[in-house]
Amino acid sequence: MAIALRKPNELTKLKLAGSIVGKTLKYLHENTVVGMTLKEIDAMGEAFIREHGAEPSFKGLYGFPASVCTSLNEVCIHGIPTDYKVQNGDILGLDLGTKIDGYFGDAAITMAIGEISKEDEALIACSKDALYHAIENIKVGMRFKELSAILEVFIRGRGYVPLRDFCGHGIGKKPHEEPNIPNYVEGKPNQGPKIKNGMVFCLEPMICQKSDQPVILEDRWSVVSEDGLRSSHYEHTVAIIDGKAVILTEA
């Protein structure tokens, strides 16, 4: 399937969807406090999205039961909100999407709850820094596999490993479109589709400490590393406009 090249009017709609994602994540980051349940955080996110005229695109997507993925500590991605009350020292991944006027936005952060360890600070920094490093190095004409290589080299250079079998993706009129963008190289970096003006996609480094092998928990959604250690995740939706990568999901 061909990778869509978005027209200016489509980019405007994608910017709107993305901006609501960014604002929602900022709002949750600023208002999540010790003692809140994951379900309360999810409800707060859903209400904020709807107040801004969008729909929470994750709710019901592939059967997901909530509006916000709340990935706690060892859970890297796709955590389901529960009655667990967040505690000082936890780290919490928040991943959410919006749909407005037929177009989608998607982004994620991993945040500290209260005071966290230096080790957890470094873990979170790796996913965030890897994301921005990759975005800064995007050039029209480079291959998506080269972008995956940039992500993998950065992550491994910090002493971590990228989670396997899950990846970034195209986005537009559907929440997940071509291409798939792993955080590691499969095959040769000089093969596959090239990045072009008008393309819109999500980059999302998923960082594990020792093992890159994913395990899906009994809830059939939460993904952890086989090593059982804490993990982190960051994501932005990016558009290629006039030869440059523009982040659509910053607040």
C-alpha positions as a Markdown table, in Angstrom:
| # | Residue | x | y | z |
|---|---|---|---|---|
| 1 | Met | 0.0 | 0.0 | 0.0 |
| 2 | Ala | 1.3 | 3.4 | -0.9 |
| 3 | Ile | 2.1 | 5.9 | 1.8 |
| 4 | Ala | -0.3 | 8.9 | 1.6 |
| 5 | Leu | 1.0 | 12.4 | 0.7 |
| 6 | Arg | -1.3 | 14.9 | 2.5 |
| 7 | Lys | -2.6 | 18.0 | 0.9 |
| 8 | Pro | -2.4 | 21.4 | 2.8 |
| 9 | Asn | -6.1 | 21.2 | 3.8 |
| 10 | Glu | -5.5 | 17.7 | 5.2 |
| 11 | Leu | -2.4 | 18.9 | 7.1 |
| 12 | Thr | -4.5 | 21.6 | 8.7 |
| 13 | Lys | -6.9 | 19.0 | 10.0 |
| 14 | Leu | -4.1 | 16.7 | 11.2 |
| 15 | Lys | -2.5 | 19.7 | 13.0 |
| 16 | Leu | -5.8 | 20.3 | 14.8 |
| 17 | Ala | -6.1 | 16.7 | 15.9 |
| 18 | Gly | -2.5 | 16.7 | 17.0 |
| 19 | Ser | -2.7 | 19.9 | 18.9 |
| 20 | Ile | -5.6 | 18.5 | 21.0 |
| 21 | Val | -3.5 | 15.4 | 21.8 |
| 22 | Gly | -0.6 | 17.6 | 22.9 |
| 23 | Lys | -2.8 | 19.8 | 25.1 |
| 24 | Thr | -4.4 | 16.7 | 26.7 |
| 25 | Leu | -1.1 | 15.2 | 27.6 |
| 26 | Lys | 0.1 | 18.5 | 29.0 |
| 27 | Tyr | -3.1 | 18.8 | 31.0 |
| 28 | Leu | -2.8 | 15.2 | 32.4 |
| 29 | His | 0.9 | 15.8 | 33.2 |
| 30 | Glu | 0.1 | 18.9 | 35.2 |
| 31 | Asn | -2.9 | 17.5 | 37.0 |
| 32 | Thr | -2.0 | 13.9 | 37.8 |
| 33 | Val | -1.2 | 13.6 | 41.5 |
| 34 | Val | -0.4 | 10.9 | 44.0 |
| 35 | Gly | -3.5 | 9.0 | 45.0 |
| 36 | Met | -5.4 | 9.3 | 41.7 |
| 37 | Thr | -6.6 | 6.1 | 40.2 |
| 38 | Leu | -5.6 | 5.1 | 36.7 |
| 39 | Lys | -9.4 | 5.2 | 35.8 |
| 40 | Glu | -9.7 | 8.7 | 37.1 |
| 41 | Ile | -6.7 | 9.8 | 34.9 |
| 42 | Asp | -8.4 | 8.1 | 31.9 |
| 43 | Ala | -11.7 | 9.9 | 32.6 |
| 44 | Met | -9.9 | 13.2 | 33.0 |
| 45 | Gly | -8.2 | 12.7 | 29.6 |
| 46 | Glu | -11.4 | 11.7 | 27.9 |
| 47 | Ala | -13.3 | 14.7 | 29.3 |
| 48 | Phe | -10.6 | 17.1 | 28.2 |
| 49 | Ile | -10.5 | 15.6 | 24.6 |
| 50 | Arg | -14.3 | 15.9 | 24.3 |
| 51 | Glu | -14.3 | 19.5 | 25.7 |
| 52 | His | -12.0 | 20.4 | 22.8 |
| 53 | Gly | -14.4 | 19.0 | 20.2 |
| 54 | Ala | -12.6 | 15.8 | 19.4 |
| 55 | Glu | -13.3 | 12.1 | 20.1 |
| 56 | Pro | -10.9 | 9.9 | 22.0 |
| 57 | Ser | -9.8 | 7.6 | 19.2 |
| 58 | Phe | -8.4 | 4.8 | 21.3 |
| 59 | Lys | -11.8 | 4.1 | 23.0 |
| 60 | Gly | -13.1 | 0.9 | 21.3 |
| 61 | Leu | -10.2 | 0.8 | 18.9 |
| 62 | Tyr | -9.5 | -2.9 | 18.3 |
| 63 | Gly | -11.6 | -3.4 | 21.4 |
| 64 | Phe | -9.5 | -1.3 | 23.7 |
| 65 | Pro | -11.7 | -0.4 | 26.7 |
| 66 | Ala | -10.5 | 3.1 | 27.6 |
| 67 | Ser | -9.5 | 6.5 | 26.1 |
| 68 | Val | -6.0 | 6.7 | 27.6 |
| 69 | Cys | -3.4 | 3.9 | 27.7 |
| 70 | Thr | -2.0 | 4.1 | 31.3 |
| 71 | Ser | 1.2 | 2.1 | 31.3 |
| 72 | Leu | 2.5 | 1.8 | 34.9 |
| 73 | Asn | 6.2 | 1.0 | 35.8 |
| 74 | Glu | 7.0 | -2.3 | 34.0 |
| 75 | Val | 4.2 | -1.8 | 31.4 |
| 76 | Cys | 5.7 | -0.3 | 28.3 |
| 77 | Ile | 2.6 | 0.2 | 26.2 |
| 78 | His | -1.1 | -0.4 | 26.1 |
| 79 | Gly | -1.8 | -0.4 | 29.8 |
| 80 | Ile | -5.5 | -0.6 | 30.7 |
| 81 | Pro | -6.7 | 1.9 | 33.4 |
| 82 | Thr | -7.6 | 0.2 | 36.7 |
| 83 | Asp | -8.5 | 1.2 | 40.2 |
| 84 | Tyr | -4.7 | 1.3 | 41.1 |
| 85 | Lys | -3.8 | 4.6 | 42.9 |
| 86 | Val | -0.6 | 6.1 | 41.6 |
| 87 | Gln | 2.1 | 6.3 | 44.3 |
| 88 | Asn | 5.2 | 8.4 | 44.9 |
| 89 | Gly | 8.0 | 6.8 | 42.9 |
| 90 | Asp | 5.9 | 5.3 | 40.1 |
| 91 | Ile | 6.5 | 6.1 | 36.5 |
| 92 | Leu | 3.4 | 6.3 | 34.2 |
| 93 | Gly | 3.2 | 6.1 | 30.5 |
| 94 | Leu | 0.2 | 8.1 | 29.0 |
| 95 | Asp | -0.6 | 7.3 | 25.3 |
| 96 | Leu | -3.7 | 8.8 | 23.7 |
| 97 | Gly | -5.3 | 9.7 | 20.4 |
| 98 | Thr | -7.9 | 12.0 | 19.0 |
| 99 | Lys | -10.2 | 12.1 | 16.0 |
| 100 | Ile | -11.7 | 15.3 | 14.7 |
| 101 | Asp | -13.3 | 16.0 | 11.3 |
| 102 | Gly | -12.2 | 12.6 | 10.0 |
| 103 | Tyr | -8.5 | 12.9 | 10.9 |
| 104 | Phe | -6.4 | 11.4 | 13.8 |
| 105 | Gly | -3.7 | 12.5 | 16.2 |
| 106 | Asp | -1.5 | 10.3 | 18.5 |
| 107 | Ala | 1.2 | 10.9 | 21.0 |
| 108 | Ala | 2.6 | 9.6 | 24.3 |
| 109 | Ile | 4.7 | 10.6 | 27.3 |
| 110 | Thr | 6.2 | 8.8 | 30.3 |
| 111 | Met | 6.0 | 10.9 | 33.5 |
| 112 | Ala | 7.2 | 10.7 | 37.0 |
| 113 | Ile | 4.8 | 10.4 | 39.9 |
| 114 | Gly | 6.3 | 12.5 | 42.7 |
| 115 | Glu | 10.0 | 11.8 | 43.3 |
| 116 | Ile | 11.5 | 9.0 | 41.2 |
| 117 | Ser | 15.0 | 7.4 | 41.2 |
| 118 | Lys | 17.9 | 8.6 | 39.1 |
| 119 | Glu | 17.7 | 5.3 | 37.2 |
| 120 | Asp | 14.0 | 5.9 | 36.3 |
| 121 | Glu | 14.9 | 9.5 | 35.3 |
| 122 | Ala | 17.5 | 8.2 | 32.9 |
| 123 | Leu | 15.1 | 5.6 | 31.5 |
| 124 | Ile | 12.5 | 8.2 | 30.8 |
| 125 | Ala | 15.1 | 10.6 | 29.3 |
| 126 | Cys | 16.2 | 7.9 | 26.9 |
| 127 | Ser | 12.8 | 7.5 | 25.2 |
| 128 | Lys | 12.2 | 11.3 | 25.1 |
| 129 | Asp | 15.7 | 12.1 | 23.8 |
| 130 | Ala | 15.6 | 9.3 | 21.3 |
| 131 | Leu | 12.4 | 10.7 | 19.9 |
| 132 | Tyr | 13.6 | 14.3 | 19.5 |
| 133 | His | 17.0 | 13.1 | 18.2 |
| 134 | Ala | 15.3 | 11.1 | 15.4 |
| 135 | Ile | 13.0 | 14.0 | 14.5 |
| 136 | Glu | 15.9 | 16.4 | 14.3 |
| 137 | Asn | 17.7 | 14.0 | 11.9 |
| 138 | Ile | 14.7 | 13.5 | 9.5 |
| 139 | Lys | 15.5 | 14.5 | 5.9 |
| 140 | Val | 13.4 | 14.3 | 2.8 |
| 141 | Gly | 14.8 | 11.4 | 0.6 |
| 142 | Met | 16.1 | 9.3 | 3.5 |
| 143 | Arg | 14.5 | 5.9 | 3.9 |
| 144 | Phe | 12.3 | 5.0 | 6.9 |
| 145 | Lys | 14.7 | 2.2 | 7.7 |
| 146 | Glu | 17.5 | 4.8 | 8.1 |
| 147 | Leu | 15.2 | 6.5 | 10.6 |
| 148 | Ser | 14.8 | 3.2 | 12.4 |
| 149 | Ala | 18.6 | 2.8 | 12.5 |
| 150 | Ile | 19.0 | 6.3 | 14.0 |
| 151 | Leu | 16.6 | 5.3 | 16.8 |
| 152 | Glu | 18.2 | 2.0 | 17.5 |
| 153 | Val | 21.8 | 3.4 | 17.6 |
| 154 | Phe | 20.7 | 6.2 | 20.0 |
| 155 | Ile | 18.8 | 3.8 | 22.3 |
| 156 | Arg | 21.6 | 1.2 | 22.4 |
| 157 | Gly | 24.1 | 4.0 | 22.9 |
| 158 | Arg | 22.4 | 4.9 | 26.2 |
| 159 | Gly | 22.6 | 1.3 | 27.3 |
| 160 | Tyr | 19.0 | 0.3 | 26.7 |
| 161 | Val | 17.2 | -1.8 | 24.1 |
| 162 | Pro | 14.2 | -1.1 | 21.9 |
| 163 | Leu | 11.1 | -3.2 | 22.4 |
| 164 | Arg | 10.6 | -5.6 | 19.5 |
| 165 | Asp | 7.4 | -6.4 | 17.5 |
| 166 | Phe | 5.8 | -2.9 | 18.1 |
| 167 | Cys | 6.5 | 0.2 | 16.1 |
| 168 | Gly | 5.7 | 3.7 | 15.0 |
| 169 | His | 3.3 | 4.1 | 12.1 |
| 170 | Gly | 1.7 | 6.3 | 9.5 |
| 171 | Ile | -1.5 | 8.2 | 10.5 |
| 172 | Gly | -4.2 | 10.2 | 8.8 |
| 173 | Lys | -7.7 | 9.2 | 8.0 |
| 174 | Lys | -7.0 | 6.0 | 10.0 |
| 175 | Pro | -5.2 | 5.8 | 13.4 |
| 176 | His | -2.7 | 3.3 | 11.9 |
| 177 | Glu | -1.5 | 3.5 | 8.3 |
| 178 | Glu | 1.5 | 2.7 | 6.3 |
| 179 | Pro | 4.4 | 2.6 | 6.9 |
| 180 | Asn | 5.4 | 0.6 | 10.0 |
| 181 | Ile | 8.4 | 2.3 | 11.6 |
| 182 | Pro | 10.2 | 0.0 | 14.1 |
| 183 | Asn | 12.7 | 1.4 | 16.6 |
| 184 | Tyr | 15.3 | -1.1 | 15.3 |
| 185 | Val | 16.5 | -2.1 | 11.8 |
| 186 | Glu | 15.0 | -5.0 | 10.0 |
| 187 | Gly | 17.0 | -5.8 | 6.9 |
| 188 | Lys | 19.3 | -3.3 | 5.2 |
| 189 | Pro | 18.8 | 0.5 | 6.0 |
| 190 | Asn | 19.2 | 1.4 | 2.3 |
| 191 | Gln | 16.0 | -0.4 | 1.3 |
| 192 | Gly | 12.4 | 0.4 | 1.4 |
| 193 | Pro | 10.3 | 3.6 | 1.0 |
| 194 | Lys | 11.7 | 7.1 | 1.2 |
| 195 | Ile | 10.4 | 10.0 | 3.3 |
| 196 | Lys | 8.6 | 12.6 | 1.2 |
| 197 | Asn | 6.9 | 16.0 | 1.6 |
| 198 | Gly | 3.3 | 15.5 | 2.8 |
| 199 | Met | 3.9 | 12.3 | 4.7 |
| 200 | Val | 2.6 | 12.2 | 8.3 |
| 201 | Phe | 3.7 | 9.5 | 10.7 |
| 202 | Cys | 4.2 | 8.7 | 14.4 |
| 203 | Leu | 7.6 | 7.9 | 15.9 |
| 204 | Glu | 7.4 | 6.2 | 19.3 |
| 205 | Pro | 10.6 | 4.8 | 21.0 |
| 206 | Met | 9.7 | 2.1 | 23.4 |
| 207 | Ile | 12.6 | 1.5 | 25.8 |
| 208 | Cys | 13.5 | -1.6 | 27.8 |
| 209 | Gln | 16.4 | -2.2 | 30.1 |
| 210 | Lys | 17.8 | -5.7 | 29.3 |
| 211 | Ser | 15.5 | -7.8 | 27.2 |
| 212 | Asp | 13.8 | -6.6 | 24.0 |
| 213 | Gln | 11.3 | -9.4 | 24.0 |
| 214 | Pro | 7.7 | -8.4 | 24.6 |
| 215 | Val | 5.3 | -10.3 | 26.9 |
| 216 | Ile | 1.6 | -9.5 | 26.8 |
| 217 | Leu | -0.1 | -9.8 | 30.2 |
| 218 | Glu | -3.3 | -11.6 | 31.1 |
| 219 | Asp | -5.4 | -8.5 | 30.4 |
| 220 | Arg | -4.4 | -9.2 | 26.7 |
| 221 | Trp | -3.3 | -5.5 | 26.3 |
| 222 | Ser | -0.5 | -4.6 | 28.6 |
| 223 | Val | 3.0 | -5.1 | 27.1 |
| 224 | Val | 6.0 | -5.6 | 29.3 |
| 225 | Ser | 9.6 | -6.7 | 28.7 |
| 226 | Glu | 10.6 | -10.3 | 29.3 |
| 227 | Asp | 13.1 | -8.9 | 31.9 |
| 228 | Gly | 10.3 | -7.6 | 34.1 |
| 229 | Leu | 12.0 | -4.3 | 34.6 |
| 230 | Arg | 10.6 | -0.8 | 34.2 |
| 231 | Ser | 10.3 | 0.7 | 30.7 |
| 232 | Ser | 9.4 | 4.0 | 29.0 |
| 233 | His | 7.7 | 5.3 | 25.9 |
| 234 | Tyr | 7.4 | 8.6 | 24.1 |
| 235 | Glu | 5.6 | 9.5 | 20.9 |
| 236 | His | 4.9 | 12.4 | 18.5 |
| 237 | Thr | 3.0 | 12.7 | 15.3 |
| 238 | Val | 5.2 | 14.3 | 12.7 |
| 239 | Ala | 4.5 | 15.9 | 9.3 |
| 240 | Ile | 7.0 | 16.6 | 6.5 |
| 241 | Ile | 6.3 | 20.1 | 5.4 |
| 242 | Asp | 8.6 | 22.1 | 3.0 |
| 243 | Gly | 11.4 | 19.6 | 3.6 |
| 244 | Lys | 11.3 | 19.7 | 7.3 |
| 245 | Ala | 9.8 | 17.5 | 10.1 |
| 246 | Val | 7.1 | 19.4 | 12.0 |
| 247 | Ile | 5.8 | 18.1 | 15.2 |
| 248 | Leu | 2.0 | 18.2 | 15.2 |
| 249 | Thr | 1.4 | 17.0 | 18.8 |
| 250 | Glu | 3.3 | 19.5 | 20.9 |
| 251 | Ala | 1.0 | 21.4 | 23.3 |
